[in-house]
Structure formats: structure tokens, C-alpha cells
Amino acid sequence: MGLVLDEETGPLMVSICTRLDGLPLAIELAAARLRSLSVGALHDRLDQRFRLLTGGSRTALGRQQTLEATVDWSYSLLNDAEQQLLRRLSVFAGSFDLDAAEAVCGFGDIEALEVTGLLGSLVDKSLAVAEPMGGALRYRLLETIRQFAAERLAEAGEEQAAAVAAHCAHYLSVAETAAPHLTGPDQGAWFTRLDADQANLRRAAERAAGRPGGTAQVLRFGVALERYWGLRRRDDETVLLAGVLRRPDAAADPALFAAALVAATYRTGNMSDLPTILQLAQQADLVARSLGDNRLLARACAALCFAYGGVAEWERAWQLGEESVARARELGDDVLLGESLGAYASNVRPEETGPLFAEALACTERTGDLGTAATIHNNAGFLALSVGDIPGARAHLEAAIRAAEALGFPHLIALGNLAEVLRAEHDLDGARSALEDVVRRSRRTGDKYALAGAILGLGCLAADLGDWHRAAMLYGAEHTLVDQIGYRWNPFDARRRQESLDQARAAIGDKQVQQAYARGKALSFDQAIDLALGESLSAT
């Protein structure tokens, strides 16, 4: 039976060709495998490509009958130093710059000064690729070559251990060099620099986490990259850090431990596990108090203020927010004061927020801290929305989106809140378009917090149009997401969804609403997205 290209197989075929680096022999061998494997099964097995892709034409040379033999033949033509460098380059994830290649690969028989010439030779022989980026060159190995080189490196024993350790040390240095610049006017440029190395930063942290004695390195990564992981919503890295913080040896250095606890909680990733965030924030507060570190305690109080606000424990949130601000004022640090004021203002009574938000934003203007400004504008916009100040809400939310875009990331929460502004302005099509954009982006990132807010907004829109069954199903799907996160509805969201459900009950009866709500609650993550986008529900 011939291969049928459709909406499912087409993207998989493109991905297969991309992952095989467009190599003609690799694609030919992959096509032959489709006689016994489905496209999906072939795609899922490409990590074992050298075992999978064998059996070329019987009339071809031996080195052309398997993918591994072809690469091995090219490898055999390299001199010893070139082979060594190629093996060591396999420790990189994605692309890397020349400084990284020298730092990671320049040891033993290869001096750092020799790396440039050897790397150029590998590029000339098409075993490495040089690509211009930002006025400089970055390098990478084709994935097929990288997998082959990684297998050869694994056979080299001590050389592999040395290369992995050098990779971790280099990217920890990159992270800690960037850290002081992630709160000031140059943060956009530094975020861009970290974006280029994001895959290597993550790989280094993962390897440190998997290595005996690597706990402290993971904590240092978390402290250095707190801003980057938080604003880029790198939830996987935050989860990695949270797991390492539970290790018995994590508290060996109490100051580092406390700073890492704050890092794991202060930006809260995509708020996908609020109970864990609250637990870590409570621990951060306890350790910071035992150390008597005023700066650390100001940040721990702000983190715990946010966490208590997320679970609607307002009295505790207010007390901690007030303490955080008082401690930050004593230190006279505008970055810290802006963060503390932003946390406090986001969790106090709406009538008290105006002066707090204004002072917090004044701090960010003095420091150039766009990341904190984006968070503050979003929270100020939401609170303005909750008291019916639609023009004020629009101004803040648009400012939040601009600040986030200046740092190169979409502010999905602010975009979802802006959709509610559009709804209040009776622009239902604009609101729907914005919310569906949030849903699609949330699907790519796995951001359940932003997705829950968008589905709530789409439920409100469905109710506005009298589509009561769809509205109830959307509210049910949102309920499941909120339960998974551990979040509590804030008063504004609780009020608008309750009013909408009451209208639905009046229109179609309580039994119909309950049935539709239950169907929505039973949907999987992907099915909830399909419902939100008006698509046929996918199978579980």
C-alpha cells in the first residue's frame, strides 16, 4: 500500500527529513523502512537511527548500505586530532560559539588555540556546520553526525567525563556572567545571548542533576538563571530545580540553598504546581529568617506573598507583602523594591493598589527592568479590569505586552486579560481571536495557567452568544486545569464564571448545565484545547 500524505503524515514526513539533516542516503534508508513501519513509528525511533537505517541497495558500496557505515567511512578519513574534536563536540546541544568550543574541547591532547583550525577543517569536510548569527559565527553538528560522535565519545571513557564536566563548567560560567545583567537596561541583549545557548544551558543543568556531587551546580544554575527561566517560562528547568532542592545535600550551603528556593518560587514558572511552589516558598522564608539575610528575606517574603495570593490566603499574603516592602526600603535597592512592591500590590485590596503600583513602576523606570515592569503592568491591568476601569486596564495590559515583546517573549497572561478588555468593549471577535492565540501558544508550551484563563474567557464569550452547552463544557474543562495547578479562583474570575453559569441554568436548566460541565471536566489537556478552538475532540 502506498504512503498517503495527509494532515497527520505530512508534518511527520517533514520532521523525519529535518531530523535526518536532509542527507539523501538517510532519507532513502528511512523510506525503505516504511515498508514495515508506519510514519509515526519511524519518526519515534530516529534516536536509534544507526540501528534502524540499514539495508541500502545491494549493488551499492558497503559504506553506502547503512547510515552508520557511511558516517564511519567519513570519520576514518579524519586525523586523530580531528576525530578527537568531533567526539568532544557531541556534548553540545544545538549550536555553540567558538569560545564554547575552545573552553569545552581544549584539553588533553588538544590545546584551546588549536580548536579554531580543527573546527574549520571539520566545517570544510561538511562534518560541522558554521552559521552566521548576530554578527558572529555559531557552529553545530548535524544530528546524524552528533549521534555517531557521541557513541564514539562514550567508548572513550575518561575523555567523555572530561568533556561533559567542561561543558557544564563553561555554561555555568555563562549563566553566572549573565545574571547581574538580567535586571537592568541591557537585559534584552542578555536574554538574546542566553536564548542562543538555551539548549546547552538546559543540557548542562540536566547533566549536573544526574551526576553525583552535581547538586550545588544545579542550584547555582537556578540562582543565576532565575530571571531567564521565569520570564521565558522555562517550566521544565524550574521543575528540575525543585526536584534537586529536595535532595538531602541541597542544604549543605544554607545561603545557596535559600537563594535557590527563592529562585524556584519567585517567578513561579507557569504556576503549574502551586502546592509545590507554596511549600518551597515557605521553606525559603524559614531558611532566610534563620540566616538573618535582609535582602534574601525581602525576596522570600515577596515569593511567599505571591504563593499565598495564588491559593487565596489573602491575610497571609498582605502581611508578607508589607514585610517585603519594608525590608526592601531599608536596603535602598530599586530592583528589589520594585519586585517587592509589585508582589504586595498584586495581593492587597483593589482600592489600595494605585500608589503601590505607581511606585513599583517608577522603580522599574529608574532601573530599566522591563521584566518586572511587564509583570507589574499585567497585574495592575487585571486589578483595573476587576473594578471596571476598562481604559486603565487597557493601558496597563498593552504596556505589559510591549515590555514583554521588548524582551522577546509573548505575555500570554496579559494577552488573555486584554481579551477581557475587548469583551467589555463589545469586540467579541477581537476577544475570541486573542484568546485562541493564547490557547495555541499554550499548547506549544504546556502552560496550563495561561490556558485555564483563556478557556475561562472563551466560556464567557460562548455565554454572551447564548451557546450555553459550550460555555458549560468550557467551564468544566477550565475547572480541571485549575485543579491540576492547585490554583484558587480570584474574586473577579469566580464572580464572572458564576454569573455566567447562573445565566446558563436559567436558560437550559440545571441538569443540562451539570451534564455539559461534567463532560468538560472529563476532557484531557489536548481535548480541552480542541474544544476551545472549536475543533473535533481528539481521542484520548
Secondary structure as UniProt FT lines:
FT   TURN            7..8
FT   HELIX           9..19
FT   TURN            20..22
FT   HELIX           24..33
FT   TURN            34..36
FT   HELIX           39..44
FT   HELIX           46..48
FT   HELIX           49..52
FT   TURN            58..59
FT   HELIX           62..64
FT   HELIX           67..76
FT   HELIX           80..89
FT   TURN            90..91
FT   HELIX           98..105
FT   TURN            108..109
FT   HELIX           112..114
FT   HELIX           115..124
FT   TURN            125..126
FT   STRAND          129..133
FT   TURN            134..135
FT   STRAND          136..140
FT   HELIX           143..155
FT   TURN            156..157
FT   HELIX           158..178
FT   HELIX           179..181
FT   TURN            182..183
FT   TURN            185..186
FT   HELIX           187..196
FT   HELIX           198..209
FT   TURN            212..213
FT   HELIX           215..224
FT   HELIX           226..231
FT   TURN            232..233
FT   HELIX           235..245
FT   HELIX           248..251
FT   HELIX           254..266
FT   TURN            269..270
FT   HELIX           274..291
FT   HELIX           294..310
FT   TURN            311..312
FT   HELIX           314..331
FT   HELIX           334..345
FT   TURN            346..347
FT   HELIX           350..352
FT   HELIX           353..367
FT   HELIX           370..386
FT   TURN            387..388
FT   HELIX           390..406
FT   TURN            407..408
FT   HELIX           412..424
FT   TURN            425..426
FT   HELIX           428..445
FT   HELIX           448..464
FT   TURN            465..466
FT   HELIX           468..485
FT   HELIX           491..508
FT   HELIX           510..521
FT   HELIX           525..532
FT   TURN            533..534
//
